[in-house]
């Protein structure tokens, strides 16, 4: 029984590796679901605004700019 490398490991070692990785992935999934905030107010996306609404002005065209463009 040479379990030093993944290529020479026997069947039980491979099953143990798969089982441990499955348990670890389920633990990460459960922790992610448990960490989610599920209050009734947070179930839908809400936009919070403050201040007055801005009025739309006429469109402008910029023909010259004093900024330098580095490409």
GIQUIKA-V25747 format. One record per pair of residues at least 24 apart in sequence whose ideal C-beta (glycine too) atoms are under 10 Angstrom apart, sorted by the first residue. I is the first residue (numbers start at 1). J is the second residue. Records with the same first field share a line. If there is no record, write none. Layout:
BEGIN
I->J  J
END
This chain:
BEGIN
none
END
